[in-house]
Amino acid sequence: MYMRDEEVAKRFGVARSTIWRWVQLGCFPKPYRLGPSTTRWHEKDIVAFEAQAAGR
């Protein structure tokens, strides 16, 4: 399942701009480009990030 930036931001309780800043800083998974103006995160990448952040 793919997630939009709005969905990812809501999941972490932050603004969309924060998600994109984290991506630029290299501390968050990069999204997949599905089209010229379409980017999405795969849910498995978000789950893996959460597990890593939780120290598992």
CNS distance restraints for C-alpha pairs under 8 A (distance, minus, plus):
assign (resid   1 and name CA) (resid  42 and name CA) 5.93 0.50 0.50
assign (resid   1 and name CA) (resid  43 and name CA) 5.70 0.50 0.50
assign (resid   2 and name CA) (resid  40 and name CA) 5.72 0.50 0.50
assign (resid   2 and name CA) (resid  41 and name CA) 5.44 0.50 0.50
assign (resid   2 and name CA) (resid  42 and name CA) 4.51 0.50 0.50
assign (resid   2 and name CA) (resid  43 and name CA) 5.83 0.50 0.50
assign (resid   3 and name CA) (resid   7 and name CA) 5.96 0.50 0.50
assign (resid   3 and name CA) (resid   8 and name CA) 6.47 0.50 0.50
assign (resid   3 and name CA) (resid  40 and name CA) 5.37 0.50 0.50
assign (resid   3 and name CA) (resid  41 and name CA) 5.12 0.50 0.50
assign (resid   3 and name CA) (resid  42 and name CA) 6.20 0.50 0.50
assign (resid   3 and name CA) (resid  43 and name CA) 6.45 0.50 0.50
assign (resid   4 and name CA) (resid   8 and name CA) 6.38 0.50 0.50
assign (resid   4 and name CA) (resid  39 and name CA) 7.25 0.50 0.50
assign (resid   4 and name CA) (resid  40 and name CA) 5.17 0.50 0.50
assign (resid   4 and name CA) (resid  41 and name CA) 6.66 0.50 0.50
assign (resid   5 and name CA) (resid   9 and name CA) 6.01 0.50 0.50
assign (resid   5 and name CA) (resid  16 and name CA) 6.05 0.50 0.50
assign (resid   5 and name CA) (resid  19 and name CA) 7.34 0.50 0.50
assign (resid   5 and name CA) (resid  40 and name CA) 6.92 0.50 0.50
assign (resid   5 and name CA) (resid  41 and name CA) 7.66 0.50 0.50
assign (resid   6 and name CA) (resid  10 and name CA) 6.14 0.50 0.50
assign (resid   6 and name CA) (resid  16 and name CA) 6.02 0.50 0.50
assign (resid   7 and name CA) (resid  11 and name CA) 6.17 0.50 0.50
assign (resid   8 and name CA) (resid  12 and name CA) 6.50 0.50 0.50
assign (resid   8 and name CA) (resid  16 and name CA) 7.88 0.50 0.50
assign (resid   8 and name CA) (resid  19 and name CA) 7.59 0.50 0.50
assign (resid   8 and name CA) (resid  41 and name CA) 7.96 0.50 0.50
assign (resid   9 and name CA) (resid  13 and name CA) 5.85 0.50 0.50
assign (resid   9 and name CA) (resid  14 and name CA) 5.09 0.50 0.50
assign (resid   9 and name CA) (resid  15 and name CA) 5.59 0.50 0.50
assign (resid   9 and name CA) (resid  16 and name CA) 5.30 0.50 0.50
assign (resid   9 and name CA) (resid  18 and name CA) 7.73 0.50 0.50
assign (resid   9 and name CA) (resid  19 and name CA) 6.29 0.50 0.50
assign (resid  10 and name CA) (resid  14 and name CA) 6.35 0.50 0.50
assign (resid  10 and name CA) (resid  15 and name CA) 7.60 0.50 0.50
assign (resid  14 and name CA) (resid  18 and name CA) 6.31 0.50 0.50
assign (resid  14 and name CA) (resid  19 and name CA) 7.41 0.50 0.50
assign (resid  15 and name CA) (resid  19 and name CA) 6.88 0.50 0.50
assign (resid  16 and name CA) (resid  20 and name CA) 6.54 0.50 0.50
assign (resid  17 and name CA) (resid  21 and name CA) 6.09 0.50 0.50
assign (resid  18 and name CA) (resid  22 and name CA) 6.13 0.50 0.50
assign (resid  19 and name CA) (resid  23 and name CA) 6.35 0.50 0.50
assign (resid  19 and name CA) (resid  28 and name CA) 7.59 0.50 0.50
assign (resid  20 and name CA) (resid  24 and name CA) 6.29 0.50 0.50
assign (resid  21 and name CA) (resid  25 and name CA) 6.16 0.50 0.50
assign (resid  22 and name CA) (resid  26 and name CA) 6.22 0.50 0.50
assign (resid  22 and name CA) (resid  27 and name CA) 5.42 0.50 0.50
assign (resid  22 and name CA) (resid  28 and name CA) 5.31 0.50 0.50
assign (resid  23 and name CA) (resid  27 and name CA) 6.09 0.50 0.50
assign (resid  23 and name CA) (resid  28 and name CA) 4.86 0.50 0.50
assign (resid  23 and name CA) (resid  29 and name CA) 6.30 0.50 0.50
assign (resid  23 and name CA) (resid  30 and name CA) 5.83 0.50 0.50
assign (resid  28 and name CA) (resid  49 and name CA) 7.28 0.50 0.50
assign (resid  29 and name CA) (resid  41 and name CA) 7.87 0.50 0.50
assign (resid  29 and name CA) (resid  45 and name CA) 6.71 0.50 0.50
assign (resid  29 and name CA) (resid  46 and name CA) 7.33 0.50 0.50
assign (resid  29 and name CA) (resid  49 and name CA) 7.30 0.50 0.50
assign (resid  30 and name CA) (resid  41 and name CA) 7.32 0.50 0.50
assign (resid  31 and name CA) (resid  39 and name CA) 5.88 0.50 0.50
assign (resid  31 and name CA) (resid  40 and name CA) 5.21 0.50 0.50
assign (resid  31 and name CA) (resid  41 and name CA) 4.57 0.50 0.50
assign (resid  31 and name CA) (resid  42 and name CA) 7.44 0.50 0.50
assign (resid  32 and name CA) (resid  39 and name CA) 5.45 0.50 0.50
assign (resid  32 and name CA) (resid  40 and name CA) 5.34 0.50 0.50
assign (resid  32 and name CA) (resid  41 and name CA) 5.96 0.50 0.50
assign (resid  32 and name CA) (resid  42 and name CA) 7.57 0.50 0.50
assign (resid  33 and name CA) (resid  37 and name CA) 7.78 0.50 0.50
assign (resid  33 and name CA) (resid  38 and name CA) 5.89 0.50 0.50
assign (resid  33 and name CA) (resid  39 and name CA) 4.45 0.50 0.50
assign (resid  33 and name CA) (resid  40 and name CA) 6.61 0.50 0.50
assign (resid  34 and name CA) (resid  38 and name CA) 5.35 0.50 0.50
assign (resid  34 and name CA) (resid  39 and name CA) 5.71 0.50 0.50
assign (resid  34 and name CA) (resid  40 and name CA) 7.14 0.50 0.50
assign (resid  35 and name CA) (resid  39 and name CA) 7.16 0.50 0.50
assign (resid  41 and name CA) (resid  45 and name CA) 7.02 0.50 0.50
assign (resid  41 and name CA) (resid  46 and name CA) 7.27 0.50 0.50
assign (resid  42 and name CA) (resid  46 and name CA) 6.81 0.50 0.50
assign (resid  43 and name CA) (resid  47 and name CA) 6.21 0.50 0.50
assign (resid  44 and name CA) (resid  48 and name CA) 6.11 0.50 0.50
assign (resid  45 and name CA) (resid  49 and name CA) 6.15 0.50 0.50
assign (resid  46 and name CA) (resid  50 and name CA) 6.21 0.50 0.50
assign (resid  47 and name CA) (resid  51 and name CA) 6.23 0.50 0.50
assign (resid  48 and name CA) (resid  52 and name CA) 6.16 0.50 0.50
assign (resid  49 and name CA) (resid  53 and name CA) 6.05 0.50 0.50
assign (resid  50 and name CA) (resid  54 and name CA) 6.10 0.50 0.50
assign (resid  51 and name CA) (resid  55 and name CA) 6.39 0.50 0.50
assign (resid  51 and name CA) (resid  56 and name CA) 5.43 0.50 0.50
assign (resid  52 and name CA) (resid  56 and name CA) 5.68 0.50 0.50
